[in-house]
Amino acid sequence: MDNQTLLYMIPAAGLIGLVYAYTTATWIGKQDPGDRRMQTIADQIYKGAMAFIAAEYRVLAIFVVAVAALLIMLNLSVGASWMIGLAFITGAGASALSGYFGMRVATQANVRTAAAARRGLAPALVIAFRGGAVMGMSVVGLGLLGLGILFIAFNSSTNALANVEGVEHGKTALYQVVQLLAGYSMGASSIALFARVGGGIYTKAADVGGDLVGKVESGIPEDHPLNPATIADNVGDNVGDVAGMGADLFESYIAAIVGAMVIGVTLQQGRLEAVLLPMVLAAIGVVVSVAATYVVKTKEGGNPQSALNGGSTGAAVVMVAIAYFVVDYFVGVAAAGKHPIMYDGSAKTTLDLFIPMAGGLAAGVAIGFITDYYCSKHKPPVDSVVAQSATGPATNIIAGLGVGMRSTAAPVVCIAAAILLANHYAGLYGIALAGLGMLSTTGIQLAVDAYGPISDNAGGIAQMANLPHEVRERTDNLDAVGNTTAAIGKGFAIGSAALAALALFAGYKQIALPTTAMPLTHPHVTVGLLIGGMMPFLFSSMAMKAVGEAAMEMIQEVRRQFREIPKLRPALELVKAAEDENRELTDAEEEQIFEATKDAQVAKCVAISTQAAIKRMIVPGLLAVISPVVMGFWSPLALGGLLAGTLVSGVMLAIFMSNAGGAWDNAKKQVEEQKKDYDLKVNTGKGSERHKAAVIGDTVGDPFKDTAGPSLNILIKLMSIVAVVIAPFLG
C-alpha cells in the first residue's frame, strides 16, 4: 500500500465515524419523545442549551478570527506559510461543530431515554448510550476528517511525502506540514478551553445555586419542578458535560496525534513512517469504536455498567491486537526503504513501538480503576466521607480534601511507569505513542462518558414530569452508572494530558532549543518553573471564583422567586411535608404543585447562568494563550520551565480536584440511599443532618470536578501546543 493511499484512509475513517453519527442521530429522532408535559420540559432544556451555545460561539468567533490573523501576520513576517491560520480556524471550527452536533442530539436523547424508561431499563440504556455515541463519533470523525484533509491539501502544495530522509529535519517539507498541523491542534485546544470553562461555570452555577436553596434550605428533592433553577441545571448538564466534555476530548485526541507527529518528524530516520503511524492508528481506532457500539446492550434487570464496560474493554482489546500488526507494517516499510525508524542512534523494532502504546493504554485503564476506587459508592474512601458527614459540613469537607490529596499517588505512579516504559523502548516518540494509546478508542470512551449526562437529564425530566416511581428508579440506576463512567473518563483524560503535554514539551525543546540544555539552576528556567507551577492554581482560582459569584446570583434569584411568587411557598411546604412524612402526594396536592410550577420564572435562571458563563470564561482562556507567548519571547528557556512547571502542578491539581469532587458527590448519593432516621445517634437518609452536610460537600465539589479540574487538562496541553506553534520564531 503506497503512502498516498494511506493518507486517504485518514479522512475516510473520519467519514465512517460521521456517517455512523448521522444514522444514529436519525434513529434517535424517530423514538418516542413521551407525553406533552415531557416534551415541554425537554423543549425548555433544548432552547436553553442552544441559546447558550449560540452566545458562546459568537464570542469565540471573534477570538478565533483575531488569533488566526495574528498567526498569519507572524508567519508572513518571517517568510513562513500563512496556511497555519487556515489550520487554526479549521481546528476551532471542527471542535465547535462536534460540540454542537453532540449537544443537539443529547437534548433529543434525554426525553426519549425517559420515555423508554417507562418500558424498562434495557431500551432506556440503548437510547442513552447511542445518544452518547453520536457525540463520540462526531468528535473522532470531525477530528480525523479535518486532520486528513489538511494533510492532503498541504502535501499537494509542498510534496511533503518526498525528500524526507537524508537532510536536516527542519529543512523538509514534511516538517513544515507538521508545523502547520500544530495550528489545527491549537485551534481545537483554544475552543476546548473556553467551552470547558464556560460550560463548567454555567452548569455549576445552576447546580450549586439550585441545590443550596432547593435541597438544603427548602427541603425539596433534586430536580423538582418547583425549583426555578432546575431547567438551568439540566441545560448545564448538556453545555458542560456534553459540549464541554466533547470539546475537551476532541482536543485531547488531536493533541495526542499531533504530539506524536511533532516528535516523529524530528527523528534521525524513518520520519515519514513515524508521522503517518499515529494518524493510521487513530483511523483504525475510529472503526473499532464504531464496531464496539453494537456490543453495548443489556437484558431487562441486567447491569448497565457491565454492558458499558463490555463495549469499552472490548474495543481496547481489539485495538491493541490490530495495533501490533499496524506497527509491524510501518516498521517493515521503513526498513525496506533502508530508512528504519531511528531514535537516539538505534533502529526501532515492532515491539519497541508497540509496547509503549500498549503500556499507555494499560496505564489509562489502571488510572480509570484507581479513580473508580476513590470516587465510587461503598468503597472505603467514600465510606470515610459518609462517616465524617455525621458531625457536620466541616468534617465532610476535611474528609473529601483528604481523599482527593491521597488519590494523586497511585495515578502519578501509573503515569510515571508509562513514561519510563515508553522512554526505555522508543524515547520521546514512545512517550507520544503511549499518550496516543490511551486515546486510541476515544470514540467509544466518549460515547460512554456522554451517556452519563443524558441519563442524568432523563432522570430530571422524569422527576419534573412526575413519572411513576419505578421510572425514576430506572433513570437513577442509569445515572449512577454514568457517574462512575464519568469518573473513569476523567482519569483517562488526565493521564493522556500528561503524556501528550510531555510529548509536545519535547517537541518544543527540539524545535526552539535543539542544541541548548535546560539546567534547573539557570535563573530563567527556575523562574519559568515557579510561574508554571503557579499557573494551574491561578487558573483554578478564576474558575472557582466565577462559579461562586454566579451561584450567588442564582441563589438570590431563586430565593426571590420563593419569597415573591404567591403560589410557590405553599407548594414548597406541601412537598417538604410529604418528604418528611415519607408519603406520596395526593392528587389534589399534585394539582396544586403543578399549577405553582407554571409560575416559576425558569428563563431568568437560564439567563443568569448564560451571562455569567460568557462573561467569566474570557480571562482564564486568554491567560492560557497569552502567558506562553509572553514568556517565550522574553526567554525560550523560561518558556521551557513554564511548560514543565504547569505540567507537574497541573496534573496533581487535576487529579486532586476531580477525585475529591467525585468522592463528595457519591458520598451524598450514598447518604440519600440510606433509610431515613433523623435521630442524631443514627442520622441517616434524605433530610438528615448528615445529608445536609453531604449536600454542602457536594456543592463544594461540583466546581472541583466539573469546572476547574477538567479544565486543567486542556490548560496543560494548550500552553504546550502554543509553545510548539511559536517555537520557530523564538530563535
Secondary structure, DSSP 8 states (H G I E B T S, - for coil): --HHHHHHHHHHHHHHHHHHHHHHHHHHHTS----HHHHHHHHHHHHHHHHHHHHHHHHHHHHHHHHHHHHHHHHHHTT--THHHHHHHHHHHHHHHHHHHHHHHHHHHHHHHHHHHTT-HHHHHHHHHHHHHHHHHHHHHHHHHHHHHHHHHHHHHH-TTSS-SSS-GGGSHHHHHHHHHHHHHHHHHHHHHHHHHHHHHHHHHHHHHHHIIIIIIS---TT-TTSTTHHHHHHHHHIIIIIIHHHHHHHHHHHHHHHHHHHHTTSSB-HHHHHHHHHHHHHHHHHHHHHHHTT----TT--HHHHHHHHHHHHHHHHHHHHHHHHHHHHHHHHHTT---EETTEE--HHHHHHHHHHHHHHHHHHHHHHHHHHSTTSHHHHHHHHHGGG-HHHHHHHHHHHHHHTTHHHHHHHHHHHHHHHHHHHHHHHHHHHHHHTTTHHHHHHHHHHHHHHHHHHHHHHHTT--HHHHHHHHHHHHHHHHHHHHHHHHHHHHHHHHHHHHHHHHHHHH-TT----TTSHHHHHHHHHHHHHHHHHHHHHHHHHHHHHHHHHHHHHHHHHH-TTHHHHHHHHHHHHHHT----HHHHHHHHHHHTT--HHHHHHHHHHHHHHHSHHHHHHHHHHHHHHHHH-HHHHHHHHHHHHHHHHHHHHHHHHHHHHHHHHHHHHHHS--B--TTT-BSTTSHHHHHHHHHHHHHHHIIIIIHHHHHHHHHHHHHHHHHHGGG--
